[in-house]
């Protein structure tokens, strides 16, 4: 899979951004891409938040599940909630188009993870809400 992500002209350890033509051909105009990301990402986040809210109720009300609940289970739920709320906050604070294009920063960092050579400067340059 790594060879599919590699760009022969890229420096080692750096995943290049998608070429503008490839990005535009797939995602359409930036406005449509942004609206789709907010609607789909926000909807998925709200569905996940609903599911996360059901988990503790089930653990408290179902005796077999309550008996099988460990300390780590209790510790993980608040961590999952924190990560989820951070993502929903980032989505909610970007309802309008923002000058930062994550496809040239955070997206490059994420693709560099797949090559097992993280591009830390790409993520460090991102605004805090998008890290």
N, C-alpha and C positions, 0 to 999 in steps of 0.2 A: 504494500500500500504506500510505503514511503516514496517509491519511485514515481507514483502517480502525482504526488504533491510537489515533487521537486521541479524547479525551473532551472534549466541548464545555465542561464545567465545570472542566477541569484547567488549571493554570497552564502557560504556554508553557514547554517544555523539561522538563516533568515528566510521566512516564507514570504514571498512577494504578494502584494495586494492583487486582487483579481483585476485583469485589464478592464478598463472602462467599457469597452464594447461588449465584453462577455457579461459584465454585470448588468448593463442596461438591457441587453437582449433577454435576460432571464427575469429580472426583477421589475423592469419597466422604469418609469420616471421615479426620482427620489421621493416625491410626495406619496405616490401609490405604495412604494416600498415601505415608507415610514408608517402609513396608515395601516397597512397589512400587519406590520410587526407589532404595532400597538394593539390592534384588535385581536389578533391571534394570540400574541404573548400575554396580553391582559386577561383574555378569556381563559387561557390555560392556567394562568396564575390564580385566578379566582376559583376555578374548579379544583385546583390543588389545595388552595386554602380551605375550601369546604371539606375536602377529604381529610385534611390535617385536623380540622376541628372535630371530626367524627371519631378520630382515633382515640383520644383520651376518654371520651364518653363510653366507647365500647370497652376500653380497658377497665373502667370503673364499674360498669353495669353488668358485664358478663363474668360470672365467677371463675370460669375456667381460664379466661384470658387474664383476669386480674391475678390469679394465682401464678400464672406463667410469666408475669411481667417482672423483668429484672431491673436493677438500678440503671444499667446502661440504656434500657428502653426509656426510662423516665428522663434520662439526660439527653437523649437524642431528639426527643420531640421539641424542646425549646430551641435547640440548634437548628433543626429543620425550619421551625417557624421564623427564626431570625434570618436565615438565608432567603426564605420565601418572601418575607416582608421587604428585605433589601432589594430583591428583584422587582417586586411590585412597585416599590418607591421609585426605582430607576425608570420603570415604564411610565408611571404616573407623572413624573417630572419632565418627561420628554414628549408630552402630548403635541407640542408644536415642534416643527423642524428645528434642529439645533445645528450650529455651524460645525460641530465635531462630527466627523464621519467615522463611525466605529468600524466600517469595512476596511479602513486603512490603518487601524490601530489595534483594537481589541480582536478583531477578526484575524488579523495577521498573527497576533500572539496565540490565539486558539489553534490555528492551523499549524503553528510551529510546535505546539505540544504534541501533535500527531507524529511529527518527525523526531520526537524526543530530544529536541534542541530548543527549549523555550526562548523566545525573543522578549526578554524582560523589558528593554527600553520601549518597545511598542506598547506594552501595557502601562508602563510608568508615565507615558505621555498622555494617557487618557484622563479625562476629568474624573474626580472621585466617584461620582454617581455611576460611572460606567466601568469601574474596576471591579 
